[in-house]
Amino acid sequence: MDATTLTVRFKDSRIELVHGAGGKATRRLIEGLFLPLLANPALAALGDAALVEMGEARLAVTTDAFVVRPLRFPGGSIGELAVYGTVNDLAVSGARPLGLTASFILEAGLPAETLQAEVEAMSRAAQRAGVAIIAGDTKVVEHGKADGMYITTTGIGLVDPRVRLDARAVRPGDRVLLSGPIGDHGITVLLARGDVNLDADLVSDTRPLTPLVAALVEAAAPGLRWMRDPTRGGVASALNELARDCGHGVALLEEAIPVRDAVRGACELLGLDPLYVANEGQVLAVIAPEHADAALGALRATPGGEGAAMVGEVREGPARTLVAVTVYGGSRVVDMLVGDPLPRIC
Amino acid sequence: MDATTLTVRFKDSRIELVHGAGGKATRRLIEGLFLPLLANPALAALGDAALVEMGEARLAVTTDAFVVRPLRFPGGSIGELAVYGTVNDLAVSGARPLGLTASFILEAGLPAETLQAEVEAMSRAAQRAGVAIIAGDTKVVEHGKADGMYITTTGIGLVDPRVRLDARAVRPGDRVLLSGPIGDHGITVLLARGDVNLDADLVSDTRPLTPLVAALVEAAAPGLRWMRDPTRGGVASALNELARDCGHGVALLEEAIPVRDAVRGACELLGLDPLYVANEGQVLAVIAPEHADAALGALRATPGGEGAAMVGEVREGPARTLVAVTVYGGSRVVDMLVGDPLPRIC
């Protein structure tokens, strides 16, 4: 039986934090519980955004809830995340944002100035990303029934007609590009909680990916096969989904992956692998080999993309598997995230 | 100074439940804090949905968070509300739904079967409303940090080209129609909590308004000026917004407003006014007088609209004011909801 025809069943009796971590348990929840009940082609594609055809145009639609704790951390806050997270899901779908909606669940007792600060952060972020917040809603729950605030944003975008992303078009020989160093966001938020006794000179990478994606599209649209922003579950989970969806093997060149010393050090002390740590301002792209150099050059020439690197390639096999390889010829299978080392990261 | 040029300031130091109740405090929060920071024309219109022009087409976009407690109540549940609530915001904007997104914030420890039941409810509701859930997201927060689940839905719809809704087009002499009895939803949810020692043979009116709105459009599109579904804050708050936005007076014929005996009885015992109680399956419409009879007939001929009534009319004045009048000539000003008698109702 072909592996893609296997039916996933959700057998867990209770929802736990791990089901929100973006790894295996999340995938099981989505494929075992949500998809069978809500089945439709747009949802089943499980991309970062759903595509809706409207005459000649293709609309991209995406939604995300943000429950990050603490609300503010070095380099960003929940309001910025809520705007950039959704703008980025549109961007990696090849879409220019037409508008965002924002829905707030506020905890009674929240200082008004905390709310004001986050709405200001959203306003600045929306301006930077070139999008307007066109509709909203506010609910208030009793004290203790939320952590200050949860924000859900939905983005609607218009897909660039030059872009045709499809994991099934990915071929052996295609290159995997990464826009910059990984793990900054997850480690920054973890340290901001103060639960671990560690200090690092680190800020979240939260930012709009729109300029980097625009550069990729301009330089290499005909060779652009797949994009993803590796948030929850990190690079390892995003590339596992790629391997699964394209059916080929994906080889990750471990030494080529940019990781800051502070992130590497914190990960070593905490027993984490940076490949599983969330990012909020990086893009992974799969490019046909003949367009890869142009694409990498375009990323590096774009502000914020100076650290871009070619970090892997698609291979014939092993099928549906992500393998990390070293320059010395070593290799290890890299699975999707199992467990939830960093809850409430976005 | 014209009242419409007054600047609202948000001076409350903390967010309280009342800010989510849909009445005066909610309006102050939105106009005093959100709007000045997120200013753009689509948001400033403060309709049930924002309008986005896309070539010839007009897209309607709306978002709502659902935090109803308890999750299930006679006649419905949070999953149904989350679908119909958003479908109805599209419907009263004259739009046919193109797709919904659903974002879940789940509490760790939630029984999987509770989630399954709500996703099933959403699936059935979406099918009934003729819409697909095309994108989603799931986050999990620690036990105690949510009440089982919160659901945010966003709807995207295509506005019927025959429909041109605008409060500023409302004229003295226009009629106010209501699709059926009010207060069923709010009182049902209140009683389902078991906090008050009352029993009533009552179910929520949660349902898609699409068929009723379609009937109005078919019968009276050229005379259709304004629609709203009176949810949080009830009929009184919705018609206050109408009075404010159109600049005229709105007269409500108290005896003409359909209210079930059970709702009237519960309201009397609890000291509530049905005019302020939330509905989840009713539509208010303002129609030019020459189309009013046809519109009312169309509503009554549609299943679920048998109890429709002409409940008021627009008058020269008093400007921006809702006045309830009785057949004996009595009258009283009906303000927007102040305070929050029924928190967490949707």
Interface residues (C-beta under 8 A of the other chain):
Chain A: F10 D12 S13 R14 I15 E16 L17 V18 H19 G20 A21 T26 L29 I30 L33 F34 L37 L38 N40 A42 L43 A49 A50 V52 M54 G55 A57 L59 V61 T62 T63 D64 A65 F66 V67 L98 G99 T101 A102 S103 F104 I105 L106 E107 A108 G109 L110 P111 A112 E113 L115 Q116 V119 E120 M122 S123 A126 A132 I133 I134 A135 G136 D137 T138 K139 V140 V141 E142 G144 K145 A146 D147 Y150 T152 T154 I156 L158 P343 R344
Chain B: F10 D12 S13 R14 I15 E16 L17 V18 H19 G20 A21 T26 L29 I30 L33 F34 L37 L38 N40 A42 L43 A49 A50 V52 M54 G55 A57 L59 V61 T62 T63 D64 A65 F66 V67 L98 G99 T101 A102 S103 F104 I105 L106 E107 A108 G109 L110 P111 A112 E113 L115 Q116 V119 E120 M122 S123 A126 A132 I133 I134 A135 G136 D137 T138 K139 V140 V141 E142 G144 K145 A146 D147 Y150 T152 T154 I156 L158 P343 R344
